[in-house]
Amino acid sequence: MARSQSSYFCQSCGHESLAWSGRCAGCGEWNTLVEAPKAEPAKASGRGAARAATASRPVALRDVSAPATERLLTGIDELDRVLGGGLVPGSLVLLGGSPGIGKSTLTGMALGNLQGAGHKVLYISGEESPAQVRMRAERLGEAALAVPAVAETSLETVLATLEAEQPAACVIDSIQTLHAEGLSGAPGSVGQVREAAGAVMAVAKRIDCAVILVGHVTKEGAVAGPRVLEHLVDCVLFFEGERERSFRTLRALKNRFGATSEVGVFEMRSGGLVEVEDPSARFVAEASSAPGSVVLCSMEGTRPLLVEVQALVAPTEIVPPRRVANGIDRNRLAMVLAVLARHGGPSLAGADVFVNVAGGVRVDEPGADLAVALALVSAHRGEPLADADGRPLACFGEVGLTGELRAVGHGDRRLAEALKFGLGPVVGPEGPERLDGLAGAKTLRDALAAAKRRGLSAAA
């Protein structure tokens, strides 16, 4: 006879505890433990358990049959790029993002394209009625209106529908709305979400259906219950951007069938999401030649991307002064400020510092250190780093704590992308090979001197 026991799970890290406490023992966060009922069957022990179990026969991996699986192309090149080449049949994809960012629009466009290509699809909505789903699909075109939709929140009904329809691709919007009858707790709790995702995964792999689970985000911007679901799903995508701006970026945080560093860029328009095939051209065209502006040659997966980094330095009487960073890590900004003060740059201890990556793009790589440093120096001195034709300075490189410039990956591709738009010479760390168009620098002092010479030549 199974006995019921209450367990408590952390919504941030998934740590399980038998008793509630104010602070999670796994991640140290406060007030994140929620109760979830758990059924524990009676367990056999000793030699009796060993005799009751049936041993499995190991098979060498070379003898395992691996039939070629054809991926489902969604018809959205940016989405297929991030997925690693399309949806894999029988896989689970978790798509997270802020409310109103465009998750439902993106999945509706993907299902419409798959339906038009002859694949059987299904849209399961737990938050909207079929009439509301149709109102959104009307602006996406006739292909989206041909997608069959079901409004249901019962997990058992959803599983039965999947078994009966057996679609090639299915979207569940959202996983937090499903409710299992056998479990207590409100929909969206850790127990309900984990049970729903596990049950959907079992059915999806049995009928070879690619399922996209739409997930909400917490106040901190993380997918709700990420540690609970990330081990169940095959791919975790995060759709980010600012609702006030038109650009959206799609990132892969986990992908069992592709790279985790790929990024797709979209633009929200009246007719839905539009792919931005050459985002560097869009960002470079909007780059400013004013003081405090440089162009960063970054790498997003296998794609070189040029983005504008802006800085503003203003005197303040507030103690301590403000440090605001949008699009980069605040800790990296603090490190760059300390290295500048120690190795040839200005000391900004008595000034407010604001750094922003234009366009709502977020850059997490260390190759952005040099761009942040040069933008800060330009803003502090009030000297633009643009050339005589008004083209901004392009740069890349990691700044070490001792003031040296460290090489970053794919320096040749970063350089080629900048030279394609006429942004040369590019300031960056010296490599083992000499690259045409690169103004190599060994230290941060050398990079500052090269940028200063560029600004003086432009003024002359």
C-alpha positions as CSV (number, residue, x, y, z in Angstrom):
1,M,0.0,0.0,0.0
2,A,1.4,3.4,-1.0
3,R,1.6,5.9,1.8
4,S,1.4,9.6,1.2
5,Q,4.1,11.9,2.5
6,S,4.5,15.6,2.1
7,S,7.7,16.9,0.6
8,Y,8.9,20.4,0.0
9,F,10.7,21.5,-3.1
10,C,12.6,24.6,-3.8
11,Q,11.2,26.6,-6.8
12,S,14.7,28.0,-7.6
13,C,17.0,24.9,-7.5
14,G,14.6,21.9,-7.1
15,H,16.1,20.8,-3.7
16,E,13.8,18.4,-1.9
17,S,13.3,18.6,1.9
18,L,11.1,16.6,4.2
19,A,10.3,19.7,6.4
20,W,9.6,23.3,5.5
21,S,12.3,25.8,6.4
22,G,12.6,29.5,5.6
23,R,15.9,29.1,3.7
24,C,16.6,26.4,1.1
25,A,19.6,24.2,2.0
26,G,20.5,23.7,-1.6
27,C,20.8,27.3,-3.0
28,G,20.4,29.5,0.1
29,E,17.3,31.4,-1.2
30,W,14.6,32.4,1.2
31,N,10.9,31.5,1.1
32,T,11.2,29.3,-2.0
33,L,10.1,25.9,-0.5
34,V,6.6,24.8,-1.5
35,E,4.8,21.7,-0.4
36,A,4.1,18.9,-2.9
37,P,2.5,15.5,-2.0
38,K,4.6,12.5,-2.8
39,A,3.6,8.9,-2.9
40,E,6.2,6.4,-1.8
41,P,5.5,2.7,-2.5
42,A,6.6,0.1,-0.1
43,K,10.1,-1.0,-0.9
44,A,11.5,-4.5,-0.6
45,S,14.9,-4.9,0.9
46,G,17.7,-7.4,1.1
47,R,18.1,-10.5,-1.1
48,G,14.4,-10.6,-1.8
49,A,14.5,-7.3,-3.7
50,A,17.4,-8.6,-5.8
51,R,15.6,-11.8,-6.7
52,A,12.4,-9.8,-7.6
53,A,14.2,-7.5,-10.0
54,T,15.0,-8.6,-13.6
55,A,18.6,-7.8,-14.6
56,S,19.2,-5.9,-17.8
57,R,21.6,-7.1,-20.4
58,P,24.2,-4.4,-21.4
59,V,24.7,-3.8,-25.1
60,A,27.7,-2.2,-26.7
61,L,27.0,1.2,-28.1
62,R,28.2,0.2,-31.5
63,D,25.5,-2.5,-31.6
64,V,22.7,-0.1,-30.7
65,S,20.5,0.7,-33.7
66,A,20.3,4.4,-34.4
67,P,17.9,5.1,-37.2
68,A,18.3,8.5,-39.0
69,T,15.7,11.0,-37.7
70,E,14.5,13.7,-40.0
71,R,14.0,17.0,-38.1
72,L,10.8,19.0,-38.5
73,L,11.7,22.4,-40.1
74,T,9.5,25.1,-38.6
75,G,10.0,27.4,-41.6
76,I,11.5,30.1,-39.3
77,D,15.2,30.0,-40.0
78,E,16.2,31.8,-36.7
79,L,14.2,29.3,-34.6
80,D,15.6,26.3,-36.5
81,R,19.1,27.7,-36.0
82,V,18.7,27.9,-32.2
83,L,17.1,24.4,-32.2
84,G,20.1,23.0,-34.0
85,G,18.4,22.4,-37.3
86,G,14.7,22.0,-36.4
87,L,12.4,20.1,-34.0
88,V,13.4,16.5,-33.2
89,P,10.5,14.1,-33.2
90,G,9.7,12.9,-29.6
91,S,11.6,15.8,-28.0
92,L,10.4,18.3,-25.3
93,V,11.3,21.9,-25.7
94,L,10.7,24.4,-22.9
95,L,10.2,28.0,-24.2
96,G,10.3,30.7,-21.5
97,G,10.0,34.4,-21.6
98,S,8.3,37.5,-20.1
99,P,4.6,38.0,-20.6
100,G,3.8,39.7,-23.9
101,I,7.3,39.1,-25.3
102,G,5.9,37.0,-28.2
103,K,6.0,33.3,-27.2
104,S,2.5,32.5,-28.4
105,T,3.2,34.4,-31.6
106,L,6.4,32.5,-32.3
107,T,4.8,29.1,-31.6
108,G,1.7,30.0,-33.6
109,M,3.9,30.9,-36.6
110,A,5.9,27.7,-36.3
111,L,2.8,25.5,-36.1
112,G,1.2,27.3,-39.1
113,N,4.3,26.6,-41.2
114,L,4.4,23.0,-40.1
115,Q,0.7,22.6,-40.9
116,G,1.3,24.2,-44.4
117,A,4.2,21.7,-45.0
118,G,1.8,18.8,-44.5
119,H,2.5,17.8,-40.9
120,K,-0.2,17.2,-38.3
121,V,0.0,19.7,-35.5
122,L,-2.0,20.6,-32.4
123,Y,-2.2,23.7,-30.2
124,I,-3.3,23.2,-26.6
125,S,-4.2,26.4,-24.7
126,G,-4.7,26.5,-21.0
127,E,-4.9,30.3,-20.7
128,E,-7.1,31.3,-23.6
129,S,-10.3,30.1,-25.2
130,P,-10.2,29.0,-28.9
131,A,-11.9,32.3,-29.8
132,Q,-9.1,34.3,-28.2
133,V,-6.5,32.1,-29.9
134,R,-8.1,32.8,-33.2
135,M,-8.0,36.5,-32.7
136,R,-4.2,36.3,-32.3
137,A,-3.9,33.9,-35.3
138,E,-5.8,36.2,-37.6
139,R,-2.9,38.6,-37.9
140,L,-0.5,35.7,-38.6
141,G,-2.1,34.7,-41.9
142,E,-4.2,31.8,-43.2
143,A,-1.5,29.2,-42.3
144,A,-2.0,29.9,-38.6
145,L,-5.8,29.8,-38.9
146,A,-5.5,26.2,-40.1
147,V,-3.9,25.0,-36.9
148,P,-6.3,22.9,-34.8
149,A,-6.6,24.1,-31.2
150,V,-8.0,22.8,-27.9
151,A,-8.6,24.7,-24.7
152,E,-8.0,22.4,-21.8
153,T,-6.3,22.4,-18.4
154,S,-6.9,18.8,-17.3
155,L,-3.7,16.8,-17.7
156,E,-5.6,13.5,-18.2
157,T,-7.6,15.1,-21.0
158,V,-4.5,16.5,-22.6
159,L,-2.8,13.1,-22.6
160,A,-5.8,11.4,-24.0
161,T,-6.0,14.0,-26.8
162,L,-2.4,13.5,-27.7
163,E,-2.9,9.7,-27.8
164,A,-5.9,10.1,-30.0
165,E,-4.6,12.8,-32.4
166,Q,-0.9,11.7,-32.4
167,P,0.3,15.0,-34.0
168,A,3.9,15.4,-35.3
169,A,4.3,18.7,-33.3
170,C,2.3,20.1,-30.4
171,V,2.4,23.3,-28.4
172,I,1.1,23.4,-24.8
173,D,0.6,27.0,-23.6
174,S,1.4,26.9,-20.8
175,I,2.7,24.0,-18.7
176,Q,1.8,25.9,-15.5
177,T,-1.9,25.7,-16.3
178,L,-2.1,21.9,-16.4
179,H,-3.7,20.2,-13.4
180,A,-3.4,16.5,-12.5
181,E,-6.4,15.1,-10.7
182,G,-4.4,12.8,-8.5
183,L,-2.3,15.5,-6.9
184,S,-3.2,18.2,-4.5
185,G,-2.0,21.8,-4.9
186,A,-2.8,24.6,-7.3
187,P,-1.8,24.5,-11.0
188,G,1.7,25.9,-11.4
189,S,3.0,24.4,-8.2
190,V,6.2,22.4,-8.3
191,G,4.5,19.1,-7.9
192,Q,1.9,19.8,-10.5
193,V,4.4,21.2,-13.0
194,R,6.8,18.2,-12.6
195,E,4.0,15.7,-12.8
196,A,2.5,17.3,-16.0
197,A,5.9,17.6,-17.7
198,G,6.8,14.0,-16.9
199,A,3.5,12.6,-18.1
200,V,3.7,14.7,-21.4
201,M,7.2,13.5,-21.9
202,A,6.3,9.8,-21.7
203,V,3.5,10.2,-24.2
204,A,5.5,12.4,-26.6
205,K,8.4,9.9,-26.8
206,R,6.0,7.0,-27.3
207,I,4.1,8.7,-30.2
208,D,7.2,10.6,-31.6
209,C,5.6,14.0,-31.1
210,A,7.7,17.1,-30.7
211,V,6.2,19.1,-27.9
212,I,6.9,22.8,-27.1
213,L,6.1,23.6,-23.5
214,V,5.5,27.4,-22.9
215,G,6.6,28.4,-19.5
216,H,6.2,31.6,-17.4
217,V,9.1,33.5,-15.8
218,T,9.6,34.5,-12.2
219,K,10.1,38.1,-11.0
220,E,13.8,37.6,-11.3
221,G,13.4,36.7,-15.0
222,A,14.1,33.0,-14.7
223,V,11.8,30.3,-16.0
224,A,9.5,29.2,-13.2
225,G,10.7,26.0,-11.7
226,P,13.7,25.7,-14.0
227,R,15.6,23.2,-11.9
228,V,12.5,21.0,-11.8
229,L,12.0,20.9,-15.6
230,E,15.4,21.3,-17.1
231,H,16.3,17.7,-16.4
232,L,13.1,16.4,-18.0
233,V,13.1,18.5,-21.2
234,D,15.6,18.1,-24.1
235,C,15.9,21.8,-24.9
236,V,15.4,25.0,-22.9
237,L,14.9,28.2,-24.9
238,F,14.6,31.7,-23.5
239,F,12.8,34.5,-25.4
240,E,14.0,37.8,-24.2
241,G,13.8,41.5,-25.0
242,E,12.0,44.6,-23.9
243,R,8.4,45.0,-24.8
244,E,8.9,48.7,-25.5
245,R,11.4,47.8,-28.2
246,S,10.9,45.8,-31.3
247,F,13.9,43.5,-31.2
248,R,13.7,40.1,-29.6
249,T,16.4,37.5,-29.0
250,L,16.0,33.7,-28.7
251,R,18.7,31.9,-26.8
252,A,19.3,28.2,-26.1
253,L,20.2,27.5,-22.4
254,K,20.2,23.7,-22.9
255,N,20.1,21.7,-26.1
256,R,20.7,17.9,-26.4
257,F,20.6,18.1,-30.1
258,G,22.6,21.2,-30.9
259,A,24.8,24.0,-29.6
260,T,23.7,26.0,-26.5
261,S,25.3,29.2,-27.6
262,E,23.2,30.0,-30.6
263,V,21.0,33.0,-30.7
264,G,18.1,34.1,-33.0
265,V,17.1,37.7,-33.6
266,F,13.5,38.8,-34.3
267,E,11.6,42.0,-34.7
268,M,8.0,42.4,-33.6
269,R,5.8,44.1,-36.2
270,S,2.1,44.4,-36.7
271,G,1.9,41.1,-38.7
272,G,3.9,39.1,-36.1
273,L,7.5,38.3,-35.6
274,V,9.9,39.0,-38.5
275,E,13.3,37.4,-38.7
276,V,16.3,39.7,-38.7
277,E,18.7,38.0,-41.1
278,D,21.5,40.5,-40.7
279,P,21.2,42.0,-37.3
280,S,24.7,43.6,-37.5
281,A,23.6,45.8,-40.3
282,R,20.6,47.0,-38.2
283,F,22.7,47.8,-35.1
284,V,25.6,49.4,-37.0
285,A,23.2,51.7,-38.9
286,E,21.8,53.0,-35.6
287,A,25.2,53.3,-33.9
288,S,26.2,56.8,-32.7
289,S,29.4,58.7,-33.3
290,A,29.0,60.7,-30.0
291,P,31.3,60.4,-27.0
292,G,30.8,57.2,-25.1
293,S,29.8,55.0,-28.0
294,V,31.8,52.1,-29.5
295,V,30.8,49.0,-31.6
296,L,31.5,45.6,-30.0
297,C,32.4,42.7,-32.3
298,S,30.8,39.9,-30.3
299,M,30.1,36.2,-31.1
300,E,26.7,34.6,-30.5
301,G,27.2,30.9,-31.1
302,T,28.5,30.6,-34.6
303,R,27.4,34.0,-35.7
304,P,29.4,37.2,-35.4
305,L,27.3,40.1,-34.2
306,L,28.1,43.8,-34.1
307,V,26.3,45.7,-31.3
308,E,26.7,49.2,-29.9
309,V,27.9,49.7,-26.4
310,Q,27.1,53.1,-24.9
311,A,28.4,54.6,-21.6
312,L,27.6,57.7,-19.6
313,V,29.7,59.1,-16.8
314,A,28.2,61.9,-14.7
315,P,29.5,63.5,-11.5
316,T,27.5,62.8,-8.4
317,E,27.3,63.6,-4.7
318,I,25.7,60.3,-3.9
319,V,27.8,57.9,-1.8
320,P,28.3,55.3,-3.0
321,P,27.9,56.3,-6.7
322,R,25.5,54.4,-8.9
323,R,26.6,51.6,-11.2
324,V,23.9,50.7,-13.7
325,A,24.4,48.1,-16.4
326,N,21.9,47.1,-19.1
327,G,22.8,44.2,-21.4
328,I,26.1,43.2,-19.6
329,D,26.9,41.7,-16.2
330,R,27.2,44.3,-13.5
331,N,30.1,42.4,-11.9
332,R,32.1,42.6,-15.1
333,L,31.4,46.4,-15.2
334,A,32.8,46.7,-11.6
335,M,35.9,44.7,-12.6
336,V,36.5,46.9,-15.7
337,L,36.2,50.1,-13.6
338,A,38.8,48.7,-11.1
339,V,41.2,47.8,-13.9
340,L,40.8,51.2,-15.5
341,A,41.7,53.0,-12.3
342,R,44.8,50.8,-11.8
343,H,46.1,50.5,-15.3
344,G,46.1,53.8,-17.2
345,G,42.5,54.8,-17.2
346,P,40.6,57.4,-15.2
347,S,39.3,56.7,-11.7
348,L,35.5,57.0,-11.7
349,A,35.0,56.4,-8.0
350,G,33.2,59.7,-7.6
351,A,30.9,59.5,-10.7
352,D,27.8,57.7,-11.6
353,V,28.4,55.2,-14.4
354,F,25.8,53.9,-16.8
355,V,26.5,51.3,-19.5
356,N,23.9,50.1,-22.0
357,V,24.0,47.7,-24.9
358,A,21.7,49.3,-27.5
359,G,18.8,47.5,-29.0
360,G,17.9,45.5,-25.9
361,V,20.6,42.9,-26.7
362,R,22.4,41.1,-23.8
363,V,26.1,40.1,-24.1
364,D,27.4,37.6,-21.6
365,E,30.9,36.9,-23.1
366,P,34.1,38.4,-21.6
367,G,35.0,39.7,-25.0
368,A,32.9,42.8,-24.2
369,D,35.4,44.0,-21.6
370,L,37.4,46.2,-23.9
371,A,34.3,47.8,-25.5
372,V,33.1,48.8,-22.0
373,A,36.4,50.2,-21.0
374,L,36.8,52.3,-24.2
375,A,33.2,53.6,-24.0
376,L,33.8,54.6,-20.4
377,V,37.0,56.5,-21.2
378,S,35.4,58.2,-24.2
379,A,32.4,59.3,-22.1
380,H,34.6,60.5,-19.2
381,R,36.8,62.6,-21.5
382,G,34.0,63.8,-23.8
383,E,35.9,62.7,-26.8
384,P,34.3,60.7,-29.6
385,L,36.1,57.7,-31.0
386,A,34.6,57.9,-34.5
387,D,36.8,58.5,-37.5
388,A,36.7,61.5,-39.9
389,D,33.8,59.9,-41.7
390,G,31.7,59.5,-38.5
391,R,32.1,55.7,-38.3
392,P,32.4,54.5,-34.8
393,L,35.3,52.5,-33.4
394,A,35.0,48.7,-33.4
395,C,36.7,46.6,-30.8
396,F,36.8,43.3,-28.9
397,G,38.9,41.6,-26.2
398,E,39.0,40.4,-22.7
399,V,40.6,42.6,-20.0
400,G,42.7,40.8,-17.4
401,L,43.1,42.0,-13.8
402,T,46.7,42.9,-14.5
403,G,45.8,45.1,-17.4
404,E,46.6,42.8,-20.2
405,L,44.4,42.0,-23.2
406,R,43.5,38.4,-23.6
407,A,42.5,36.8,-26.9
408,V,38.9,35.6,-27.3
409,G,37.5,33.0,-29.6
410,H,36.9,33.5,-33.4
411,G,38.9,36.7,-33.6
412,D,39.2,36.4,-37.4
413,R,35.4,36.1,-37.8
414,R,34.8,39.1,-35.5
415,L,37.3,41.1,-37.5
416,A,35.8,40.1,-40.9
417,E,32.3,41.1,-39.8
418,A,33.5,44.6,-38.7
419,L,35.5,45.1,-41.9
420,K,32.4,44.1,-44.0
421,F,30.8,47.3,-42.7
422,G,33.9,49.4,-43.1
423,L,34.7,49.6,-39.4
424,G,38.4,49.4,-39.5
425,P,41.0,49.3,-38.1
426,V,39.5,47.2,-35.3
427,V,41.2,47.5,-31.8
428,G,41.7,44.1,-30.2
429,P,44.3,41.7,-28.6
430,E,47.2,40.6,-30.6
431,G,47.1,37.0,-31.8
432,P,49.7,34.5,-33.0
433,E,48.9,35.5,-36.6
434,R,48.9,39.0,-38.1
435,L,45.4,39.9,-39.3
436,D,44.8,42.7,-41.8
437,G,42.7,45.5,-40.4
438,L,43.5,44.7,-36.7
439,A,45.1,47.4,-34.5
440,G,46.6,44.9,-32.1
441,A,47.2,45.8,-28.5
442,K,48.9,43.8,-25.7
443,T,47.7,45.8,-22.8
444,L,44.8,48.1,-21.9
445,R,47.1,51.0,-22.0
446,D,48.0,50.2,-25.6
447,A,44.3,50.0,-26.5
448,L,43.6,53.3,-24.8
449,A,46.4,54.9,-26.7
450,A,45.2,53.5,-30.1
451,A,41.7,54.8,-29.4
452,K,43.0,58.2,-28.4
453,R,45.1,58.5,-31.6
454,R,42.0,57.6,-33.6
455,G,40.0,60.3,-31.9
456,L,42.7,62.9,-32.4
457,S,43.1,62.1,-36.1
458,A,39.3,62.4,-36.6
459,A,39.3,65.8,-34.8
460,A,42.2,67.0,-37.0
